[in-house]
């Protein structure tokens, strides 16, 4: 990806279409009766984001692999509870509501026809795509996600912030380092260490038994980072309780691999994409067909009006 200045908006697309699916009633349907609540809800989200935040460039980041094998090999429980039942030998599939799964290809086709850049990279999650775009950005970055894992990318010095949907995307919590320090006691650079110490049941990360969020924040404030904490475990003069020292010591196998699992990748081989907002649909004929087939109506019209304004 070329390094281009201007505000870049990165969408954690799956978290947004999941929110659209659960936030828009299934009574929103295509002419044939197929639910399109996630499709239309996501289009409304994107329209609102562009109108409210005026990015210069935008990329819809996708999960080409929602549970990469290299992460599972390090921590087998990683997202294991989300795996749908499949036949033996089949690749892991995420458990997705029956009426959402058919809408995902429609979302992808509509974004492509509109001309909004859409990027997923084999063997990587959308988080890793977002991490790499952020690392290479030549200007400020807005990351739109409902996933707290991406708080680790927040960096005031580089203008990187997270826009976290609280209610739809009309109400977003703009998360910078001050917000993180107030809520979690760490800045963006310390959030990954906090998360792996605390653990995260939603991702199947066990954490260190007995080390909750507040204790993890205190340890990071005292010793700086995970490396400093583990050095303190080996230093009898360090201010750790006997229980903390024992639990951290017993968790060494997990703590040796957890950073690679929890920290987003910043070296994903990204394609060279044009992330500029389209002023006209990339494929008007395909878009017209999609709009008629799926009854996209006002949701698509509003987005196109915003893009061409």
C-alpha positions as CSV (number, residue, x, y, z in Angstrom):
1,X,0.0,0.0,0.0
2,X,1.3,3.4,-0.9
3,X,1.7,5.9,2.0
4,X,-0.9,8.6,1.4
5,X,-1.8,11.5,3.7
6,X,-5.3,12.6,4.6
7,X,-7.7,11.0,7.2
8,X,-8.1,7.3,6.6
9,X,-11.1,5.4,8.0
10,X,-10.8,1.7,8.5
11,X,-14.0,-0.4,9.0
12,X,-13.9,-3.6,11.0
13,X,-16.6,-4.7,8.7
14,X,-17.8,-7.9,10.4
15,X,-18.4,-6.2,13.8
16,X,-20.4,-3.6,11.9
17,X,-22.6,-5.9,9.9
18,X,-23.2,-8.1,13.1
19,X,-24.4,-4.9,14.8
20,X,-26.5,-4.0,11.8
21,X,-28.0,-7.5,11.8
22,X,-29.0,-7.3,15.5
23,X,-30.0,-3.6,15.3
24,X,-32.2,-3.7,12.3
25,X,-35.4,-5.9,12.4
26,X,-35.5,-9.0,10.1
27,X,-38.8,-7.5,8.7
28,X,-36.5,-5.5,6.4
29,X,-36.5,-7.9,3.4
30,X,-35.8,-8.1,-0.3
31,X,-38.7,-8.4,-2.7
32,X,-38.5,-12.2,-2.5
33,X,-38.8,-12.1,1.3
34,X,-35.1,-12.7,2.1
35,X,-33.9,-10.7,5.1
36,X,-31.6,-7.9,4.1
37,X,-31.4,-6.1,7.5
38,X,-27.6,-6.5,7.8
39,X,-27.1,-5.3,4.2
40,X,-29.2,-2.2,4.5
41,X,-28.1,-1.5,8.1
42,X,-24.4,-1.6,7.1
43,X,-25.1,0.8,4.1
44,X,-26.8,3.2,6.6
45,X,-23.8,2.9,8.9
46,X,-21.3,3.7,6.2
47,X,-23.4,6.6,5.0
48,X,-23.6,8.0,8.5
49,X,-19.9,7.5,9.1
50,X,-18.9,9.4,6.0
51,X,-21.3,12.2,6.6
52,X,-20.4,12.7,10.2
53,X,-16.6,12.1,10.1
54,X,-15.6,13.1,6.5
55,X,-12.7,10.7,5.9
56,X,-10.5,11.3,2.8
57,X,-10.1,7.5,2.3
58,X,-12.0,4.5,3.5
59,X,-11.3,0.7,3.5
60,X,-13.7,-2.0,4.5
61,X,-11.4,-4.5,6.2
62,X,-12.6,-8.2,6.1
63,X,-11.9,-11.4,7.9
64,X,-10.3,-13.6,5.2
65,X,-9.5,-16.0,8.1
66,X,-11.5,-15.3,11.2
67,X,-9.5,-17.9,13.3
68,X,-6.0,-18.1,11.8
69,X,-4.2,-21.5,12.2
70,X,-1.0,-19.8,13.4
71,X,-2.9,-18.3,16.4
72,X,-4.7,-21.5,17.2
73,X,-1.4,-23.4,17.2
74,X,-0.2,-21.1,19.9
75,X,-3.4,-21.0,22.0
76,X,-5.8,-23.8,21.0
77,X,-8.7,-22.3,22.9
78,X,-8.5,-19.1,20.7
79,X,-12.1,-18.5,19.5
80,X,-12.8,-22.2,19.9
81,X,-16.3,-21.6,21.4
82,X,-17.4,-19.8,18.2
83,X,-16.6,-22.7,15.8
84,X,-19.7,-24.0,14.1
85,X,-20.2,-27.8,13.8
86,X,-18.8,-29.0,10.5
87,X,-17.8,-32.4,9.1
88,X,-14.4,-33.8,10.1
89,X,-11.5,-32.2,8.3
90,X,-13.4,-29.1,7.1
91,X,-11.9,-25.7,7.9
92,X,-13.2,-23.9,10.9
93,X,-16.3,-21.9,10.2
94,X,-17.6,-19.2,12.5
95,X,-21.1,-19.8,14.0
96,X,-23.2,-17.1,12.3
97,X,-27.0,-16.7,12.5
98,X,-28.7,-18.6,9.6
99,X,-30.3,-15.4,8.2
100,X,-27.0,-13.4,8.4
101,X,-24.8,-15.8,6.4
102,X,-26.5,-15.3,3.0
103,X,-26.3,-11.5,3.4
104,X,-22.5,-11.4,3.7
105,X,-21.8,-12.1,0.0
106,X,-24.4,-9.4,-0.9
107,X,-22.6,-6.9,1.4
108,X,-19.4,-7.7,-0.4
109,X,-20.9,-7.4,-3.9
110,X,-22.6,-4.1,-3.1
111,X,-19.4,-2.6,-1.6
112,X,-17.5,-3.7,-4.7
113,X,-20.0,-2.2,-7.1
114,X,-20.2,1.1,-5.2
115,X,-16.4,1.2,-5.4
116,X,-15.5,1.2,-1.7
117,X,-12.2,-0.5,-1.2
118,X,-12.6,-3.9,0.5
119,X,-9.5,-5.8,1.7
120,X,-9.1,-9.2,3.3
121,X,-5.8,-11.1,3.2
122,X,-5.5,-14.9,3.4
123,X,-4.4,-16.3,6.9
124,X,-5.2,-13.0,8.6
125,X,-8.1,-11.4,10.5
126,X,-9.5,-8.0,9.7
127,X,-7.8,-6.8,12.9
128,X,-4.4,-7.6,11.3
129,X,-5.4,-5.8,8.1
130,X,-6.4,-2.8,10.1
131,X,-3.1,-2.9,12.1
132,X,-1.1,-2.9,8.9
133,X,-3.0,-0.1,7.2
134,X,-2.6,1.9,10.5
135,X,1.1,1.2,10.7
136,X,1.6,2.4,7.1
137,X,-0.7,5.4,7.2
138,X,0.8,8.8,6.5
139,X,-1.9,10.7,8.3
140,X,-4.6,10.3,11.0
141,X,-6.6,7.2,11.2
142,X,-10.2,6.5,12.5
143,X,-10.8,2.8,13.2
144,X,-14.5,2.0,13.4
145,X,-15.0,-1.2,15.4
146,X,-17.0,-2.9,18.1
147,X,-14.0,-4.9,19.1
148,X,-11.9,-3.6,22.1
149,X,-8.9,-5.5,20.9
150,X,-8.1,-2.7,18.5
151,X,-7.7,-0.2,21.4
152,X,-4.1,-1.3,21.2
153,X,-3.6,0.7,18.1
154,X,-4.7,4.0,19.7
155,X,-1.9,6.5,19.4
156,X,-2.4,10.2,20.1
157,X,1.0,11.1,18.6
158,X,0.0,9.7,15.2
159,X,-3.7,10.7,15.4
160,X,-5.0,7.1,15.6
161,X,-8.3,6.8,17.4
162,X,-11.1,4.2,17.7
163,X,-14.7,5.1,17.0
164,X,-16.6,2.5,19.1
165,X,-20.3,2.2,18.3
166,X,-22.4,2.6,21.5
167,X,-25.7,2.7,19.8
168,X,-25.7,2.0,16.0
169,X,-23.2,4.4,14.6
170,X,-25.1,7.5,15.5
171,X,-23.6,7.4,18.9
172,X,-19.9,6.6,18.8
173,X,-17.4,6.7,21.7
174,X,-14.3,8.5,20.3
175,X,-11.5,6.6,22.1
176,X,-8.1,8.3,22.4
177,X,-5.4,7.7,25.0
178,X,-7.0,9.9,27.6
179,X,-10.2,7.8,27.4
180,X,-8.2,4.5,27.7
181,X,-6.2,5.8,30.7
182,X,-9.4,6.9,32.4
183,X,-11.2,3.6,31.8
184,X,-8.4,1.0,31.8
185,X,-5.4,2.7,33.4
186,X,-3.2,2.2,30.3
187,X,-2.7,3.9,27.0
188,X,-2.9,2.3,23.6
189,X,0.6,0.8,23.8
190,X,-0.2,-1.0,27.0
191,X,-3.7,-2.3,26.1
192,X,-2.5,-5.6,24.5
193,X,-0.5,-6.5,27.6
194,X,-3.6,-5.6,29.8
195,X,-5.8,-7.8,27.6
196,X,-3.6,-10.9,27.7
197,X,-3.1,-10.7,31.4
198,X,-6.8,-10.1,32.1
199,X,-7.9,-12.6,29.5
200,X,-10.9,-12.4,27.2
201,X,-13.6,-15.1,27.3
202,X,-15.1,-13.8,24.0
203,X,-11.8,-14.7,22.3
204,X,-11.1,-17.8,24.3
205,X,-8.1,-16.2,26.0
206,X,-7.6,-17.6,29.5
207,X,-5.5,-14.8,31.0
208,X,-3.7,-15.3,34.3
209,X,-5.9,-16.7,37.0
210,X,-6.5,-14.1,39.7
211,X,-5.2,-11.2,37.6
212,X,-8.2,-9.1,36.7
213,X,-8.3,-5.8,34.8
214,X,-7.5,-3.6,37.8
215,X,-4.6,-5.7,39.0
216,X,-3.2,-6.0,35.5
217,X,-3.4,-2.2,35.2
218,X,-1.6,-1.8,38.5
219,X,1.2,-4.2,37.5
220,X,1.7,-2.4,34.2
221,X,1.8,0.9,36.0
222,X,4.4,-0.5,38.4
223,X,6.6,-2.5,35.9
224,X,6.0,-0.9,32.6
225,X,5.1,-3.8,30.3
226,X,4.8,-7.6,30.3
227,X,8.6,-8.0,30.0
228,X,9.0,-5.8,33.1
229,X,6.4,-7.8,35.0
230,X,8.0,-11.1,34.3
231,X,11.4,-9.7,35.3
232,X,9.8,-8.7,38.6
233,X,8.6,-12.3,39.1
234,X,12.3,-13.3,39.1
235,X,13.3,-10.5,41.4
236,X,12.6,-11.2,45.0
237,X,12.9,-7.5,45.8
238,X,10.0,-6.6,43.4
239,X,6.8,-5.5,45.0
240,X,4.6,-8.5,44.1
241,X,2.4,-10.5,46.5
242,X,3.4,-14.1,46.9
243,X,0.2,-15.1,45.2
244,X,0.8,-12.8,42.2
245,X,4.3,-14.1,41.9
246,X,3.2,-17.7,41.9
247,X,0.3,-17.2,39.5
248,X,2.5,-15.3,37.0
249,X,5.2,-17.9,37.3
250,X,2.7,-20.7,36.7
251,X,1.3,-18.8,33.7
252,X,4.7,-18.6,31.9
253,X,3.8,-21.0,29.1
254,X,0.7,-19.0,28.3
255,X,2.5,-15.6,28.6
256,X,5.3,-16.8,26.3
257,X,2.9,-17.1,23.4
258,X,0.0,-14.8,24.2
259,X,1.6,-11.6,22.9
260,X,1.8,-13.0,19.3
261,X,-1.9,-14.0,19.5
262,X,-3.2,-10.9,21.1
263,X,-1.2,-8.2,19.3
264,X,-2.5,-7.4,15.9
265,X,-0.1,-8.0,13.0
266,X,1.4,-5.0,11.3
267,X,3.2,-6.7,8.5
268,X,0.3,-8.2,6.5
269,X,1.0,-8.3,2.7
270,X,-1.6,-5.7,1.7
271,X,-2.7,-5.3,-1.9
272,X,-2.2,-1.9,-3.6
273,X,-5.7,-0.5,-3.4
274,X,-7.2,2.9,-4.1
275,X,-8.9,3.8,-0.9
276,X,-10.2,7.2,-2.1
277,X,-14.0,7.6,-1.6
278,X,-15.7,7.0,-5.0
279,X,-17.6,9.9,-6.5
280,X,-19.6,7.6,-8.7
281,X,-20.3,3.8,-8.6
282,X,-17.5,1.6,-9.9
283,X,-20.0,-0.7,-11.7
284,X,-23.4,1.1,-12.2
285,X,-25.0,-1.8,-14.0
286,X,-24.1,-4.4,-11.3
287,X,-25.2,-2.0,-8.6
288,X,-28.6,-1.4,-10.3
289,X,-29.1,-5.1,-10.5
290,X,-28.2,-5.6,-6.9
291,X,-30.4,-2.8,-5.8
292,X,-33.4,-4.3,-7.6
293,X,-32.7,-7.9,-6.6
294,X,-32.2,-7.1,-2.9
295,X,-34.5,-4.1,-2.5
296,X,-31.8,-1.8,-1.2
297,X,-33.9,1.3,-1.7
298,X,-33.2,4.4,0.4
299,X,-30.2,2.9,2.1
300,X,-28.2,2.7,-1.1
301,X,-29.6,5.9,-2.5
302,X,-28.6,7.9,0.6
303,X,-25.0,6.5,0.5
304,X,-24.7,7.3,-3.2
305,X,-26.0,10.8,-2.6
306,X,-23.4,11.3,0.2
307,X,-20.6,10.0,-2.0
308,X,-21.5,12.2,-5.0
309,X,-22.3,15.4,-3.0
